[in-house]
């Protein structure tokens, strides 16, 4: 599209949007050229910032009429390229739709716009003794609309679930500008269950414009125990052992030595920098319940080989223990020019084996890997350290990331837990799913968006793309697990 055509298009959007809410200058568009996965960049034709549902409807009607690709964007914290712009399309930023519309203390619900920050919900209802449970590490910045798009989790997802388990209703603007609603506030609903389809659909089925979230009472008591290990494998096995005892911690997180050192240097959380691994396990409930579970958990940890256990003595130390885990990603960013965050999920029983194999792959590729992850639900976040200024190192990093994801599939897991597929994992989608399965995904999408204007090129690869990917044998290298070769 020529500059003249782009300006004519911008003028049509300015007929119903404030002038400053239509961004068309290339210097300003650069702000939106990527999300948290900055290795991939693209400038859109325009960026549009609606302020209400009517604006979103008008935008979608015009884009539908013009067959313009639309990439919806929250806070831009996605780590899979889910909000990567389309060069011939618009970015629909929901950042200005950030009102908390209603809080029902009795029903324990809140109705919010998609641009509301995750943490802002809990801050708004704290005085009522309530909070919103899903807590991604980026919760200070990420938006609830983006959480819905990616089905975000967080350190407390083991006990309290992902975004899907904490959403009661959605209001969505479809590809043609019409509104549809999904409401699960009743225990009994008619028809198909569309909520699991929409949550995690990465903006490919509609634009979420209103979310009703579930609120929970703030636990009366929450205590954290940190376990120190001289072996990553022992720490991994201890996670499964805790769950096997019938205990469901509020959260159980694991960090290996490189991640421990980076976090300690950054936030001074009193982590043992010589440890090969640490587990941070939080238990919540009544005082009596938590005390009994803490005692049992410490017994399990010591039996599993923990050389030391540390119980947070008060709320300040509890938050300090968590601060290192919450700041792990920026902490690693201080010790390497670049890092690539992988997101895959495996069965808990495979933690020790997978971590050992990740270490072998790290040595094979000559790239350090720091492991930080939600150990309780097997959601891995290996951080590959590299330097993008060195020729070929990004490509080598992507190859290593692909091998780690294939490792997850090999052990009965999946290629994502909470970051989504975006553009990052399209190749691995070709391995995990068959042609027939991907055809079903495309058929479902076409029910909502026949013109395929919503976030095109993301999440579900075409058959042609998979054929090309498979011909290259996964980035030009052999699959480490031949039984995964589905082509």
N, C-alpha and C positions, 0 to 999 in steps of 0.2 A: 504494500500500500504506500502510495506517495505521501509526502508531507502535506500536500494540499488536501488529499482525501482524508488524512488523519485529522487535520484541523476542521474539516467539514463534519466529520464524525463527532469530534469533541464539541462542536457547536450544537449538535443535536442533543447530546447529553446535558449541556448547559441550559437547555430549555426547561429542565425540571430540577436540576441540581445547582446549588450555589456555585458560583464561578470557581472558588478556591477548592471545591470538592472534585474538580476534574483536573487531573494532573496530566499535562501533555508536553512539558518541557523535558528534553532528554537528560539534563542534569538532575532534575528531580526524580525522573523515572528510575535513575540508577539506584535509588534507595530501595526499590522493590525488585531488583534484578535477581535476587536469590532469597532463600530462607536460611535456616540454620545449617544447611548443607551447602556451604559456600563454594565447593568445588565445581558446582554447576551454576551457570549464570545466563540469563536471557532478559533483554528489555522488552516490556510489553508495548503495545501501541499507546494505551492509556491506562491510568489508574483512576478508579472511581470510588468515592467515599460516601455512600448513602448514610442518611441520618435516621431513617425510619423504614418501616416495612413497605410503605407506599413507594419510596425511592427504589428499594430493591426490586419491587414488582415492575416498575417502569424500566429499570435497567434491563431486566431479563426479557421483557417484551421487545425492546429495541434490539437486543442482541439476538434474540430468536428470529426476529424479522430479518436481520442482516446476516444471520448465520455466523455470528462472531464467537470465537472461543472465549469462555469465561473461566478464570481461575479465581476462586474465592480464597481470601486470605484473612487469618486472624492476627496474631501478634508476630507471625513470621518466625516462630521458634521451632518449626518442624525440622527434623534431622534426616528426612528421607527425600527432600526435594518435592514434597507434596504441594508446595505453593510456588514452585518454579513457574514463571510466566510463560505464556505462549507468545511467540514473536508477532503473530497476526491477530492477537486477541487482547482482551482487557483484563486487568486485575481488579476484582471487586473486593475492596478492603472494608471489613466490618468494624474497624477500629473505633469509629465514632458512635456505634450503637453499644453503649457501655452503661446502661442504666439497670439497676436492680428494681424491677417493676413492682414486686410484691413479696412480702414475707408473711407466711402463715405459721405462727408459732405453734398453734394447736395441731395443725396437720403436719407440721415439720416439713414444710416445703418452701421453696423460693422460686419465683419466676424472674428470669434474667434475660437480658439481651446478649447476643453472641460475643460482643466485644468486652464483656465483663471479665476481669482477671480472675483466675482460679482462686487465688488467695483472698481476693476482695470479698468473696462470698462469705468465707469464714470470719473475716474481720467484721463484716456487717452484722453478723448474728451472734457474735461472741458474747455480748452482754445478755443475750437470751439463753445462754448456756448451750448453744448449738454450734455445729460446724459442718462443713462439707468435706467428706472423707477423701476422695481421690486427691493425691498431692504429688504431681510430677515434680521433678527436681527444678523445673523452670516455673514453678507455680507463682512466683513473684511477678512473672511477666506474661506467661501464656494465657490465652483466653479460653473461655468455656466453649465457644464455638469450635475452636481448633481442637479442644479436647474431645468433643463429639466426633469431629471428622476423623480423628486418629484413634479413638477409643483409648485415650491416655490412662495410665495407671498411676504408679508412684510407690513410695516405700511402704504404704499401708494397704496395698491392694490385696495382699494375701488374705487378710481377714475381712476387709470391707469391700473388695471387688474393684473392678475397673469402672470407667465412666458409664458403660452400659448398665451396670448394676445400680447406679445411683441417679439415673434419669427416669423421670415419670412421664414427661410429655414433651413433644417437639412441635413447633410450628415451622413449616418449611415452604419456601417459595420454589416452585418447580421451574424447569427449563423454559416453559412458555409463559412464566410470570404468574401462574395461578397458585393459590395457597392450598396446602393440605396439612392436616394435623394428625398426629399420632398421640393417643392418650392412654396411658396404662395405669391411671390412678385407681381404676376399679380392678379388683382381683380377677374379674371375668371380662374378656373382650371377645368380640365377634370377628370373624374373618382371619386373614393371615396375620402373623405377628411381624409387623414391619420394623419395630424398633431395632432388633439386632441387625437388620439389613441396612438401616440408615446410619446407625452408630458405627463408625469405622469405615464408612464408604468413601472417605477422602474427597468429599465435595463433588462426587461424580453423579449423584442422584438428585441433588437439590441444594438450595442455599438455606441453612438453618438460621432463622431470624428470631426465634424465641425458645428458651429452654426452661422446663420446670425440673428443678433438681430436688433430690431427697436430702433432708438435713438430719443429722444424728445428734443425740445428746453428747456433750463433751464427757469423756470417761471420768469417773470419780478419781481414778488412780491410774497412772501410767509410769512404768519403771523400765529402765533399760539395763541390760547386762551386756558387757563387751567381753568376748572370748578371744584369747590370743593363741595362735597356732604356729608351730614350726613347720607345717606342711599344708599346702593348699588342698591336697587330697583329703586330709583329715578334716579340714574345715568343711569341705563339700559334703563328706559323708555325715557330718554332725547335723547338717540341715535336715536330711532325710530322717535321721534318728529322732530329732525333736518332734517332727510331724508324726512319726510312727508312735510316739507316746500319747497321741491324741490331743496334743496341745496345738492350737492355732494362734501363733503370735500375731500381734497387731502388725508387726513388720519384722522381717529378718533379712539383713543385708550383708553382703560379703565384699571385702576388698583385699587385693593381693598386695605384695610389698611395694611395687612401683606406685600404686595408687595411694597406699598408706603414706609413703614418704612425701608424695606431692601434696596431699591434703594436709599433713601435719605442718609442712613448711608454709602453707598458705593460711590456714586458720588456727593453728596451734590448738588442736582439739585433744591434746594429751594422748595421742596414739603411740603405740610402741613401734618405733621405726625399724627395729631389727626383726620384727615378726614377719613370717612368710605370708600370713593371712590373718584377718580378724573377722569375726562375726559380730554384728550389732543386732541384738534381739530385744524387741520391745513387747511387753505384755501389758494389757490394760483391762480394766473392769473394776470390781470392788477391791478394797484393801485386802480382805481375806483371800479372795480368789487370786489376786496378783502375787501375794506373798507365797502362797502354796505353789503356784506355777513357777515362780522364780527359783525356788528351792529345787524343784524337779529339773528345770532346764539346766541349772548349774551342774547337777549330778550327771545329766546326759552329756554335757559339754566336756566335763572332766573325763568321763568314761570314753569319750571320743578322741581324747588326746590333747585337749586344751592345756597349755602349760600355765595359763593364768586366766581367771575370770575377774572382771571388775564390775561391780554394781554401782550405778550412778547414785551418789549419796543424796542428791536433791534435784529439783526441777532444773536448776541452772546447769548442773553437770549433765543431765539428760539431754538438754538442748545442745550442749557442747559436743557430746558424742555424735549427735545427729548432724551437727554443722559441718563436720568433715566430710560425711557422706554426701550431704546436699551440695557441697561446693567442690565435689571431686572433679567434675568436668572442667570448670575454669581453672582448678588447681593444676590439672594435667596440662592445660594450655600454657602455663607459665614455664614448663620445663621442655617444651618442644615447639619448634616453629609452627607446626600444624599437627592436628590429630584427626582421626577418622573414627567416628563412633558407630560401632556395629550393634544391631539389635536383633537377637534371635532367641528362641525359647526351646528348652529341652526338658525332659522329665527329670524330676529332682534326683532320682536314683542314678542318673548319668552325670551329675555335676563333676565328680572327681575325675572320671575318665575324659570328659570333654575338656576340662581345664588342662589336663596333662597333654592332650592332643593339640590344644591351642598353643601351648608352650613350644611343642615341637614345630608347628607351622611357623611360629614367630622366629625360631632359630633358622629354619629353612629359608625364609625370605629375608632374614637379616634386618627385621623391623621390630623394635620393642613393642610389647603389648601390655597395657595396664588394664586389669580386670576389676570392674565395679559393676555390681548387679543385684537385682532383686532375687536373692537366693531362694526365698520361700516358694516362689512360683516358677523358678527355673528360667527367669528372663535375664539373659546375658547382655552385658554392655561392654564388650572388649573395646578398648581405646587403642587404636594403632597409631603410633607416633611416627611422623615422617616429615620431610621437608619438601614442600611443593616447588621450591626454587631449584631443586635438583632434577635434572632431566630424567624422565621415566619413573620417578619415585611415586608419583600419584597413581600411575597405572599399576605399578607393583603393589601398592597399597590396596587398590581395588581388587586385584587378583587374590590377595591374602584375605580380604573381607569376604569375597565370594567363597573361598575354601572354608572359612569358618561357618558360613551359612549352610553350605553343603554338609558340613559336619553335624550341624543341628538337625537337618533332615535325616541324616544317616542314623542318628540316635533316637528317632521317633518324634522329633520336635518340629518346629516351624520357623520360617524365615523372619518373623517379626513377632513382637509381643505388644508393643505400644507405639512404635514410631511409624508404622505404616510401611507401604511399599514405595509410594511416590514414583520417582524415576530411578532411584538407587537400586532397587531389587527386581527390576523387570526381568533381568536374565535369570535370576533364581526362581522366579515364578514359572519359568519355562521348565525347570527341573522338578519343582514340587508338584505341579499340576499337569494333568494330561491335556491333550487338545480338546477332548470332549468336555472336560471340566471347565476349561477356560471359555469354551463356546457357551456354556451355561451362564458363566459370569457376564459375558457380552450380551446375551439374550435378556438377562435381568436388567442390565443397564439400559438397553433400548426401550424397555417398558416405561422408564422414567424420562429418558432423554433420546428420542429417536434420531435427532439431528447430531447427537454426540458433541454438543458444544460445551458441556460442563467438564472442565479439567481434562481435556483430551490428552492422550499419550501417557497417562499415569496409571499405576496400580495393576492394570490387566493388559499384558502384552498381546498384540495381535498374533495370529498364526504365522504371518510372514516374518514378524520380528523374531518369533521363537525359532523359526526355521533358520534364519540368519545366525542367531545366537548359537543354536545347536551345531551348525556347520563349523563354527569357530571353536567348538569344544570348550566352552566356558573361558572366554578371554584368551584363547590361544593356548590354554594349558589342558592337560588331561584331568578328567574328573578323578578325585582321590578315591571315590567309592563307585566302582563300575555299576553296581546294582541300581544306582540312582539314574542311570542313563535311560531316559524315558523316550528317546527319539530313535 
